[in-house]
């Protein structure tokens, strides 16, 4: 296995670990908030704000996970009736279009982060809002690259050399 393939595999594993860890940590904070409120008439001051932002992060990481497995929402009404070569071209065009949409969201996500940076309000504890919004352009830039690669992948298949 090449260095790039090993690195890619390790990055995918890290992505999965981060998603599961974020979900478990968020679930723990939510349960703790419920217990503190119901039994001790108390709670974590920044708990609700943290949970709202954690849901955003888990949603973004879930979208990233779905994109790596190409499990995004799609409608495949006519897929069964198309020839394989036409289907390959159509899937490539869909992936290219998806990549362009993700690039637009990345661009506007960057603008959102910059605007939040200029306002510099705290999200929870002393963490600024802009830093919690960084997940949006980061995830969508990764998805842009993934779908761009998926759009060109069918045209770069390995061919075996002809035997002489």
N, CA, C and O of each residue as an XYZ file, in Angstrom:
656
protein
N       0.851     -1.175      0.000
C       0.000      0.000      0.000
C       0.898      1.241      0.000
O       1.862      1.324      0.760
N       0.566      2.189     -0.855
C       1.382      3.391     -0.986
C       1.191      4.309      0.217
O       0.263      4.140      1.007
N       2.082      5.278      0.337
C       2.015      6.256      1.425
C       0.711      7.031      1.386
O       0.075      7.249      2.417
N       0.314      7.447      0.183
C      -0.919      8.222      0.023
C      -2.128      7.383      0.440
O      -3.024      7.885      1.119
N      -2.157      6.122      0.043
C      -3.281      5.250      0.397
C      -3.347      5.040      1.907
O      -4.435      5.043      2.483
N      -2.198      4.858      2.555
C      -2.177      4.701      4.016
C      -2.627      5.979      4.710
O      -3.402      5.935      5.665
N      -2.139      7.117      4.225
C      -2.531      8.404      4.796
C      -4.036      8.623      4.646
O      -4.700      9.070      5.581
N      -4.564      8.308      3.475
C      -5.997      8.457      3.236
C      -6.793      7.566      4.182
O      -7.794      8.003      4.751
N      -6.360      6.335      4.352
C      -7.046      5.409      5.252
C      -7.015      5.924      6.694
O      -8.015      5.833      7.406
N      -5.879      6.461      7.121
C      -5.759      7.000      8.475
C      -6.635      8.240      8.659
O      -7.223      8.421      9.725
N      -6.729      9.085      7.650
C      -7.593     10.268      7.732
C      -9.066      9.872      7.825
O      -9.836     10.490      8.559
N      -9.447      8.845      7.083
C     -10.831      8.370      7.159
C     -11.124      7.781      8.537
O     -12.218      7.959      9.072
N     -10.150      7.084      9.107
C     -10.318      6.529     10.452
C     -10.432      7.659     11.480
O     -11.266      7.598     12.383
N      -9.599      8.681     11.340
C      -9.658      9.836     12.236
C     -11.018     10.533     12.136
O     -11.586     10.949     13.146
N     -11.523     10.652     10.933
C     -12.829     11.266     10.708
C     -13.916     10.495     11.455
O     -14.778     11.094     12.097
N     -13.872      9.175     11.369
C     -14.867      8.349     12.052
C     -14.734      8.480     13.569
O     -15.743      8.572     14.268
N     -13.511      8.490     14.082
C     -13.277      8.625     15.527
C     -13.787      9.980     16.030
O     -14.409     10.057     17.089
N     -13.524     11.042     15.270
C     -13.992     12.369     15.664
C     -15.518     12.445     15.690
O     -16.091     13.051     16.596
N     -16.174     11.839     14.711
C     -17.634     11.857     14.658
C     -18.237     11.123     15.850
O     -19.144     11.638     16.505
N     -17.743      9.936     16.130
C     -18.273      9.150     17.250
C     -17.970      9.842     18.583
O     -18.825      9.893     19.467
N     -16.754     10.372     18.722
C     -16.379     11.062     19.963
C     -17.239     12.303     20.191
O     -17.697     12.552     21.307
N     -17.455     13.072     19.137
C     -18.285     14.273     19.260
C     -19.713     13.907     19.647
O     -20.329     14.580     20.474
N     -20.240     12.838     19.048
C     -21.592     12.417     19.381
C     -21.688     11.973     20.836
O     -22.614     12.366     21.545
N     -20.733     11.155     21.284
C     -20.771     10.663     22.662
C     -20.588     11.798     23.672
O     -21.255     11.816     24.707
N     -19.695     12.738     23.381
C     -19.480     13.865     24.282
C     -20.735     14.741     24.353
O     -21.136     15.176     25.433
N     -21.346     14.993     23.200
C     -22.565     15.793     23.161
C     -23.697     15.102     23.910
O     -24.442     15.742     24.653
N     -23.820     13.816     23.716
C     -24.837     13.051     24.430
C     -24.602     13.116     25.943
O     -25.550     13.245     26.717
N     -23.347     13.028     26.353
C     -23.004     13.107     27.782
C     -23.383     14.465     28.365
O     -23.954     14.534     29.454
N     -23.074     15.534     27.658
C     -23.424     16.880     28.143
C     -24.938     17.034     28.217
O     -25.449     17.624     29.168
N     -25.664     16.513     27.227
C     -27.120     16.626     27.228
C     -27.729     15.868     28.409
O     -28.623     16.379     29.083
N     -27.247     14.661     28.656
C     -27.750     13.874     29.788
C     -27.402     14.565     31.101
O     -28.226     14.622     32.013
N     -26.187     15.088     31.199
C     -25.773     15.805     32.406
C     -26.667     17.026     32.642
O     -27.081     17.285     33.772
N     -26.964     17.772     31.577
C     -27.861     18.937     31.694
C     -29.226     18.511     32.224
O     -29.783     19.162     33.108
N     -29.762     17.427     31.687
C     -31.077     16.943     32.119
C     -31.047     16.551     33.591
O     -31.939     16.916     34.357
N     -30.015     15.805     33.981
C     -29.907     15.364     35.376
C     -29.745     16.551     36.323
O     -30.398     16.610     37.366
N     -28.892     17.478     35.969
C     -28.672     18.649     36.820
C     -29.942     19.477     36.965
O     -30.251     19.950     38.059
N     -30.674     19.654     35.885
C     -31.893     20.464     35.950
C     -32.998     19.770     36.735
O     -33.686     20.408     37.532
N     -33.172     18.480     36.519
C     -34.287     17.775     37.149
C     -34.040     17.422     38.614
O     -34.980     17.396     39.409
N     -32.800     17.152     38.973
C     -32.535     16.696     40.340
C     -31.850     17.721     41.232
O     -31.917     17.615     42.457
N     -31.190     18.713     40.636
C     -30.437     19.665     41.446
C     -30.821     21.124     41.183
O     -30.189     22.036     41.717
N     -31.848     21.347     40.365
C     -32.270     22.704     40.007
C     -31.082     23.572     39.593
O     -30.958     24.723     40.014
N     -30.237     23.014     38.785
C     -29.008     23.671     38.371
C     -28.748     23.288     36.917
O     -29.630     22.743     36.253
N     -27.583     23.559     36.436
C     -27.192     23.185     35.079
C     -25.875     23.828     34.719
O     -25.346     24.666     35.449
N     -25.363     23.422     33.588
C     -24.134     24.020     33.070
C     -24.541     25.307     32.357
O     -25.400     25.285     31.476
N     -23.939     26.404     32.729
C     -24.327     27.716     32.199
C     -24.246     27.745     30.671
O     -25.156     28.245     30.011
N     -23.183     27.222     30.121
C     -22.984     27.253     28.676
C     -23.488     25.991     27.983
O     -23.259     25.817     26.786
N     -24.164     25.118     28.706
C     -24.580     23.822     28.171
C     -25.493     23.898     26.963
O     -25.268     23.207     25.969
N     -26.525     24.735     27.039
C     -27.469     24.821     25.914
C     -26.817     25.378     24.658
O     -27.052     24.877     23.558
N     -26.007     26.405     24.817
C     -25.301     26.977     23.661
C     -24.345     25.955     23.059
O     -24.245     25.815     21.840
N     -23.645     25.246     23.941
C     -22.725     24.211     23.464
C     -23.478     23.135     22.679
O     -23.017     22.703     21.623
N     -24.623     22.707     23.186
C     -25.377     21.636     22.520
C     -25.870     22.063     21.138
O     -25.865     21.257     20.207
N     -26.294     23.318     20.996
C     -26.724     23.804     19.677
C     -25.565     23.757     18.685
O     -25.733     23.338     17.540
N     -24.403     24.186     19.130
C     -23.244     24.192     18.243
C     -22.753     22.771     17.984
O     -22.306     22.457     16.881
N     -22.835     21.914     18.999
C     -22.415     20.525     18.823
C     -23.288     19.805     17.801
O     -22.796     18.968     17.044
N     -24.572     20.123     17.774
C     -25.459     19.528     16.772
C     -25.025     19.954     15.368
O     -25.036     19.145     14.440
N     -24.644     21.221     15.215
C     -24.116     21.691     13.927
C     -22.873     20.890     13.545
O     -22.764     20.419     12.412
N     -21.940     20.732     14.478
C     -20.704     20.018     14.197
C     -20.966     18.552     13.861
O     -20.374     18.011     12.927
N     -21.842     17.918     14.612
C     -22.149     16.507     14.333
C     -22.842     16.373     12.984
O     -22.569     15.437     12.234
N     -23.732     17.300     12.677
C     -24.383     17.285     11.369
C     -23.392     17.452     10.231
O     -23.478     16.760      9.216
N     -22.454     18.368     10.401
C     -21.442     18.589      9.371
C     -20.527     17.369      9.220
O     -20.208     16.960      8.104
N     -20.110     16.795     10.351
C     -19.255     15.608     10.279
C     -20.022     14.415      9.721
O     -19.441     13.572      9.037
N     -21.328     14.337     10.007
C     -22.151     13.282      9.420
C     -22.272     13.440      7.912
O     -22.238     12.455      7.175
N     -22.413     14.680      7.453
C     -22.451     14.941      6.010
C     -21.130     14.563      5.360
O     -21.105     14.019      4.256
N     -20.036     14.851      6.047
C     -18.719     14.481      5.542
C     -18.587     12.968      5.443
O     -18.049     12.445      4.468
N     -19.084     12.270      6.462
C     -19.046     10.808      6.457
C     -19.905     10.255      5.319
O     -19.499      9.314      4.636
N     -21.082     10.830      5.114
C     -21.948     10.381      4.024
C     -21.302     10.648      2.669
O     -21.441      9.845      1.746
N     -20.604     11.759      2.546
C     -19.973     12.083      1.259
C     -18.814     11.145      0.949
O     -18.556     10.840     -0.215
N     -18.123     10.692      1.968
C     -16.987      9.792      1.706
C     -17.473      8.440      1.227
O     -16.762      7.739      0.508
N     -18.689      8.070      1.624
C     -19.259      6.798      1.208
C     -20.213      6.978      0.030
O     -20.835      6.020     -0.427
N     -20.323      8.217     -0.456
C     -21.216      8.575     -1.558
C     -22.653      8.171     -1.226
O     -23.379      7.647     -2.071
N     -23.045      8.427      0.026
C     -24.380      8.083      0.508
C     -25.259      9.308      0.689
O     -26.152      9.308      1.537
N     -25.023     10.342     -0.087
C     -25.866     11.523      0.037
C     -27.240     11.233     -0.563
O     -27.426     10.238     -1.263
N     -28.178     12.096     -0.287
C     -29.533     11.920     -0.801
C     -29.517     12.118     -2.309
O     -29.009     13.123     -2.806
N     -30.069     11.166     -3.025
C     -30.168     11.299     -4.476
C     -31.376     10.513     -4.983
O     -31.874      9.597     -4.329
N     -31.812     10.895     -6.134
C     -32.957     10.243     -6.757
C     -32.440      9.489     -7.973
O     -31.869     10.082     -8.888
N     -32.643      8.197     -7.973
C     -32.152      7.394     -9.085
C     -33.313      6.706     -9.807
O     -33.399      5.480     -9.875
N     -34.184      7.533    -10.333
C     -35.374      7.056    -11.005
C     -35.053      6.341    -12.320
O     -35.590      5.269    -12.598
N     -34.180      6.939    -13.119
C     -33.897      6.389    -14.446
C     -32.607      5.589    -14.509
O     -32.240      5.089    -15.572
N     -31.919      5.462    -13.389
C     -30.616      4.797    -13.385
C     -30.702      3.366    -13.906
O     -29.796      2.909    -14.602
N     -31.754      2.671    -13.586
C     -31.886      1.265    -13.966
C     -32.053      1.075    -15.477
O     -31.812     -0.015    -15.996
N     -32.461      2.126    -16.175
C     -32.768      2.000    -17.592
C     -31.663      2.529    -18.512
O     -31.780      2.423    -19.733
N     -30.604      3.089    -17.951
C     -29.550      3.690    -18.774
C     -28.415      2.708    -19.028
O     -28.121      1.863    -18.182
N     -27.780      2.815    -20.189
C     -26.587      2.003    -20.441
C     -25.442      2.433    -19.512
O     -25.404      3.575    -19.054
N     -24.531      1.526    -19.246
C     -23.458      1.762    -18.275
C     -22.598      2.967    -18.631
O     -22.251      3.750    -17.746
N     -22.242      3.137    -19.909
C     -21.378      4.267    -20.278
C     -22.098      5.605    -20.120
O     -21.483      6.588    -19.709
N     -23.385      5.655    -20.440
C     -24.161      6.886    -20.254
C     -24.322      7.178    -18.768
O     -24.224      8.328    -18.341
N     -24.567      6.141    -17.987
C     -24.711      6.289    -16.543
C     -23.427      6.840    -15.923
O     -23.480      7.673    -15.018
N     -22.287      6.379    -16.405
C     -21.005      6.871    -15.908
C     -20.855      8.363    -16.157
O     -20.405      9.099    -15.278
N     -21.224      8.808    -17.334
C     -21.124     10.234    -17.670
C     -22.098     11.051    -16.826
O     -21.746     12.126    -16.339
N     -23.311     10.551    -16.651
C     -24.307     11.283    -15.859
C     -23.866     11.375    -14.401
O     -23.964     12.440    -13.791
N     -23.383     10.270    -13.841
C     -22.892     10.306    -12.458
C     -21.731     11.280    -12.320
O     -21.624     11.991    -11.320
N     -20.872     11.311    -13.312
C     -19.741     12.240    -13.284
C     -20.226     13.687    -13.297
O     -19.695     14.530    -12.575
N     -21.231     13.970    -14.117
C     -21.776     15.329    -14.173
C     -22.465     15.693    -12.857
O     -22.352     16.829    -12.396
N     -23.166     14.756    -12.258
C     -23.823     15.011    -10.971
C     -22.781     15.292     -9.893
O     -22.957     16.196     -9.077
N     -21.698     14.518     -9.889
C     -20.636     14.746     -8.913
C     -19.965     16.100     -9.131
O     -19.614     16.788     -8.172
N     -19.790     16.479    -10.399
C     -19.206     17.781    -10.694
C     -20.134     18.901    -10.220
O     -19.666     19.876     -9.633
N     -21.432     18.777    -10.465
C     -22.401     19.763    -10.011
C     -22.408     19.840     -8.482
O     -22.442     20.931     -7.913
N     -22.374     18.691     -7.828
C     -22.328     18.653     -6.364
C     -21.070     19.343     -5.857
O     -21.111     20.066     -4.861
N     -19.963     19.124     -6.534
C     -18.712     19.778     -6.163
C     -18.825     21.294     -6.281
O     -18.329     22.025     -5.424
N     -19.473     21.763     -7.335
C     -19.654     23.211     -7.512
C     -20.535     23.798     -6.410
O     -20.240     24.872     -5.886
N     -21.612     23.100     -6.059
C     -22.481     23.573     -4.983
C     -21.697     23.632     -3.669
O     -21.797     24.605     -2.921
N     -20.922     22.587     -3.401
C     -20.102     22.569     -2.175
C     -19.074     23.699     -2.185
O     -18.775     24.275     -1.139
N     -18.535     24.017     -3.358
C     -17.574     25.129     -3.458
C     -18.259     26.458     -3.131
O     -17.678     27.300     -2.446
N     -19.481     26.650     -3.613
C     -20.224     27.870     -3.279
C     -20.487     27.958     -1.783
O     -20.323     29.022     -1.186
N     -20.892     26.851     -1.176
C     -21.151     26.857      0.267
C     -19.852     27.114      1.033
O     -19.863     27.790      2.062
N     -18.749     26.583      0.544
C     -17.448     26.855      1.168
C     -17.153     28.355      1.127
O     -16.768     28.949      2.135
N     -17.336     28.955     -0.041
C     -17.066     30.383     -0.227
C     -17.917     31.227      0.729
O     -17.401     32.111      1.413
N     -19.204     30.949      0.770
C     -20.078     31.731      1.644
C     -19.883     31.367      3.110
O     -20.136     32.192      3.989
N     -19.439     30.149      3.386
C     -19.093     29.765      4.753
C     -17.898     30.555      5.260
O     -17.852     30.949      6.426
N     -16.942     30.780      4.386
C     -15.778     31.600      4.745
C     -16.238     33.030      5.059
O     -15.784     33.636      6.030
N     -17.135     33.555      4.235
C     -17.659     34.902      4.495
C     -18.417     34.965      5.817
O     -18.328     35.961      6.534
N     -19.153     33.922      6.141
C     -19.866     33.858      7.418
C     -18.881     33.885      8.587
O     -19.097     34.596      9.568
N     -17.813     33.118      8.482
C     -16.804     33.076      9.543
C     -16.145     34.448      9.698
O     -15.921     34.907     10.818
N     -15.840     35.093      8.590
C     -15.214     36.417      8.641
C     -16.154     37.429      9.291
O     -15.717     38.243     10.104
N     -17.445     37.386      8.938
C     -18.406     38.310      9.548
C     -18.521     38.059     11.051
O     -18.572     39.003     11.839
N     -18.562     36.800     11.442
C     -18.640     36.481     12.871
C     -17.361     36.897     13.596
O     -17.406     37.300     14.758
N     -16.235     36.800     12.916
C     -14.965     37.229     13.506
C     -14.993     38.729     13.780
O     -14.503     39.190     14.811
N     -15.569     39.486     12.847
C     -15.641     40.939     13.020
C     -16.545     41.322     14.184
O     -16.281     42.308     14.872
N     -17.611     40.552     14.412
C     -18.494     40.830     15.549
C     -17.885     40.359     16.860
O     -18.125     40.960     17.907
N     -17.114     39.307     16.812
C     -16.388     38.704     17.945
C     -17.242     38.542     19.208
O     -16.870     39.005     20.287
N     -18.381     37.885     19.055
C     -19.226     37.580     20.202
C     -18.891     36.174     20.706
O     -18.466     35.318     19.929
N     -19.082     35.940     21.998
C     -18.821     34.585     22.518
C     -19.979     33.639     22.195
O     -21.143     34.036     22.227
N     -19.649     32.393     21.886
C     -20.672     31.376     21.622
C     -21.088     30.725     22.931
O     -22.272     30.671     23.263
N     -20.113     30.238     23.659
C     -20.316     29.669     24.984
C     -18.975     29.709     25.685
O     -17.923     29.746     25.047
N     -19.028     29.701     27.021
C     -17.803     29.881     27.809
C     -17.112     31.126     27.258
O     -17.737     32.184     27.187
N     -15.851     31.030     26.868
C     -15.182     32.195     26.269
C     -14.766     31.894     24.832
O     -13.863     32.538     24.296
N     -15.413     30.933     24.222
C     -15.108     30.540     22.837
C     -15.904     31.433     21.893
O     -17.125     31.528     22.017
N     -15.224     32.092     20.945
C     -15.938     32.995     20.034
C     -16.784     32.226     19.011
O     -16.462     31.096     18.644
N     -17.859     32.857     18.567
C     -18.772     32.240     17.606
C     -18.052     31.859     16.322
O     -18.295     30.783     15.775
N     -17.163     32.731     15.829
C     -16.510     32.463     14.552
C     -15.756     31.138     14.563
O     -15.711     30.443     13.548
N     -15.164     30.783     15.699
C     -14.408     29.530     15.738
C     -15.322     28.316     15.693
O     -14.924     27.252     15.216
N     -16.549     28.471     16.189
C     -17.497     27.360     16.118
C     -18.074     27.200     14.723
O     -18.556     26.123     14.373
N     -18.031     28.257     13.921
C     -18.550     28.217     12.556
C     -17.514     27.725     11.543
O     -17.849     27.505     10.379
N     -16.282     27.554     11.965
C     -15.236     27.099     11.047
C     -15.552     25.742     10.426
O     -15.063     25.424      9.342
N     -16.358     24.952     11.104
C     -16.700     23.627     10.597
C     -17.364     23.702      9.226
O     -17.200     22.796      8.409
N     -18.106     24.764      8.970
C     -18.858     24.862      7.711
C     -17.917     24.955      6.503
O     -18.023     24.114      5.610
N     -17.007     25.928      6.429
C     -16.137     25.957      5.249
C     -15.153     24.792      5.198
O     -14.772     24.353      4.113
N     -14.740     24.292      6.350
C     -13.784     23.163      6.346
C     -14.447     21.921      5.753
O     -13.892     21.289      4.854
N     -15.622     21.575      6.250
C     -16.315     20.380      5.765
C     -16.688     20.521      4.299
O     -16.494     19.588      3.519
N     -17.217     21.665      3.915
C     -17.633     21.816      2.524
C     -16.446     21.899      1.569
O     -16.581     21.526      0.404
N     -15.302     22.370      2.021
C     -14.127     22.344      1.142
C     -13.651     20.907      0.935
O     -13.240     20.548     -0.169
N     -13.700     20.089      1.974
C     -13.337     18.681      1.829
C     -14.327     17.979      0.900
O     -13.934     17.181      0.049
N     -15.606     18.281      1.073
C     -16.620     17.676      0.202
C     -16.464     18.145     -1.244
O     -16.716     17.378     -2.174
N     -16.052     19.387     -1.438
C     -15.796     19.889     -2.786
C     -14.734     19.045     -3.465
O     -14.897     18.620     -4.609
N     -13.646     18.809     -2.749
C     -12.547     18.023     -3.309
C     -12.996     16.583     -3.562
O     -12.695     16.011     -4.609
N     -13.716     16.002     -2.601
C     -14.182     14.615     -2.768
C     -15.045     14.455     -4.009
O     -14.829     13.538     -4.802
N     -16.018     15.337     -4.185
C     -16.914     15.193     -5.322
C     -16.233     15.564     -6.637
O     -16.587     15.036     -7.691
N     -15.275     16.456     -6.581
C     -14.503     16.752     -7.783
C     -13.705     15.521     -8.199
O     -13.645     15.183     -9.381
N     -13.095     14.858     -7.229
C     -12.356     13.625     -7.536
C     -13.291     12.527     -8.031
O     -12.947     11.784     -8.950
N     -14.475     12.422     -7.423
C     -15.443     11.434     -7.891
C     -15.906     11.719     -9.321
O     -16.227     10.798    -10.072
N     -15.939     12.992     -9.686
C     -16.405     13.340    -11.034
C     -15.390     12.959    -12.111
O     -15.781     12.686    -13.246
N     -14.109     12.934    -11.785
C     -13.096     12.591    -12.791
C     -12.586     11.163    -12.659
O     -11.933     10.653    -13.570
N     -12.872     10.523    -11.554
C     -12.356      9.170    -11.295
C     -12.676      8.157    -12.396
O     -11.791      7.389    -12.775
N     -13.908      8.121    -12.928
C     -14.207      7.103    -13.950
C     -13.376      7.236    -15.221
O     -13.231      6.271    -15.971
N     -12.839      8.405    -15.464
C     -12.093      8.633    -16.695
C     -10.601      8.345    -16.542
O      -9.840      8.486    -17.500
N     -10.180      7.942    -15.340
C      -8.778      7.644    -15.076
C      -8.618      6.227    -14.538
O      -7.817      5.989    -13.635
N      -9.369      5.300    -15.084
C      -9.277      3.915    -14.641
C      -7.957      3.327    -15.109
O      -7.442      3.647    -16.181
N      -7.427      2.448    -14.253
C      -6.176      1.771    -14.628
C      -6.462      0.777    -15.731
O      -7.473      0.074    -15.717
N      -5.558      0.733    -16.678
C      -5.675     -0.258    -17.730
C      -4.486     -1.187    -17.629
O      -3.378     -0.771    -17.292
N      -4.726     -2.416    -17.917
C      -3.625     -3.382    -17.881
C      -2.922     -3.345    -19.230
O      -3.569     -3.239    -20.271
N      -1.599     -3.432    -19.209
C      -0.871     -3.394    -20.484
C      -1.197     -4.634    -21.322
O      -1.401     -5.729    -20.798
N      -1.238     -4.427    -22.614
C      -1.531     -5.538    -23.537
C      -0.355     -6.501    -23.562
O       0.805     -6.090    -23.551
N      -0.674     -7.792    -23.595
C       0.380     -8.803    -23.668
C       0.820     -8.968    -25.104
O      -0.003     -9.016    -26.019
N       2.118     -9.052    -25.292
C       2.661     -9.163    -26.640
C       3.139    -10.568    -26.887
O       3.634    -10.870    -27.973
